[in-house]
Amino acid sequence: MKKYKIVVDTNVIVSSLRSKIGYSYKLLSIIDDERIKVFISVPVILEYEDAIKREK
């Protein structure tokens, strides 16, 4: 089975939170698939947090 290594960009996170229609939401809805390995770091998480707070 092929594994996909991904880093989710901040705009994908924000887009998926705004709408349940589109590829951003679809991507995050399958993020727990065993074929997907997500790479993340503390600075990226802080960027997500900042962007989400700005959108409110």
C-alpha positions as a LaTeX table, in Angstrom:
\begin{tabular}{lrrr}
\hline
Residue & $x$ (\AA) & $y$ (\AA) & $z$ (\AA) \\
\hline
Met1 & 0.00 & 0.00 & 0.00 \\
Lys2 & 1.37 & 3.39 & $-1.00$ \\
Lys3 & 1.68 & 5.96 & 1.80 \\
Tyr4 & 1.29 & 9.66 & 1.14 \\
Lys5 & 3.36 & 12.17 & 3.11 \\
Ile6 & 1.64 & 15.54 & 3.45 \\
Val7 & 1.96 & 18.89 & 5.12 \\
Val8 & $-1.37$ & 20.71 & 5.28 \\
Asp9 & $-1.03$ & 24.37 & 4.37 \\
Thr10 & $-2.75$ & 26.98 & 6.52 \\
Asn11 & $-5.14$ & 28.00 & 3.74 \\
Val12 & $-6.42$ & 24.41 & 3.59 \\
Ile13 & $-7.22$ & 24.48 & 7.31 \\
Val14 & $-9.02$ & 27.83 & 7.08 \\
Ser15 & $-10.94$ & 26.83 & 3.92 \\
Ser16 & $-12.08$ & 23.56 & 5.45 \\
Leu17 & $-13.38$ & 25.36 & 8.54 \\
Arg18 & $-15.31$ & 27.85 & 6.39 \\
Ser19 & $-17.07$ & 25.31 & 4.18 \\
Lys20 & $-17.83$ & 21.59 & 4.10 \\
Ile21 & $-17.84$ & 21.73 & 0.31 \\
Gly22 & $-14.57$ & 21.40 & $-1.55$ \\
Tyr23 & $-11.29$ & 19.58 & $-1.53$ \\
Ser24 & $-9.92$ & 21.21 & 1.61 \\
Tyr25 & $-12.70$ & 19.72 & 3.72 \\
Lys26 & $-12.45$ & 16.38 & 1.92 \\
Leu27 & $-8.71$ & 16.24 & 2.59 \\
Leu28 & $-9.14$ & 16.88 & 6.30 \\
Ser29 & $-12.00$ & 14.39 & 6.54 \\
Ile30 & $-9.69$ & 11.56 & 5.41 \\
Ile31 & $-6.64$ & 12.67 & 7.39 \\
Asp32 & $-6.92$ & 9.64 & 9.69 \\
Asp33 & $-6.60$ & 7.23 & 6.76 \\
Glu34 & $-3.68$ & 4.88 & 7.37 \\
Arg35 & $-2.31$ & 5.67 & 3.89 \\
Ile36 & $-1.69$ & 9.29 & 4.93 \\
Lys37 & 1.15 & 10.44 & 7.14 \\
Val38 & 0.90 & 14.06 & 8.22 \\
Phe39 & 4.04 & 16.04 & 8.99 \\
Ile40 & 3.61 & 18.95 & 11.35 \\
Ser41 & 5.71 & 21.16 & 13.59 \\
Val42 & 5.04 & 23.56 & 16.44 \\
Pro43 & 5.56 & 26.65 & 14.24 \\
Val44 & 3.02 & 25.31 & 11.73 \\
Ile45 & 0.48 & 24.68 & 14.50 \\
Leu46 & 1.01 & 28.22 & 15.78 \\
Glu47 & 0.45 & 29.53 & 12.25 \\
Tyr48 & $-2.82$ & 27.54 & 12.05 \\
Glu49 & $-3.93$ & 29.00 & 15.36 \\
Asp50 & $-3.10$ & 32.55 & 14.32 \\
Ala51 & $-4.93$ & 32.21 & 10.99 \\
Ile52 & $-8.03$ & 30.68 & 12.59 \\
Lys53 & $-8.21$ & 33.42 & 15.22 \\
Arg54 & $-7.86$ & 36.08 & 12.51 \\
Glu55 & $-10.79$ & 34.62 & 10.57 \\
Lys56 & $-13.22$ & 35.03 & 13.49 \\
\hline
\end{tabular}
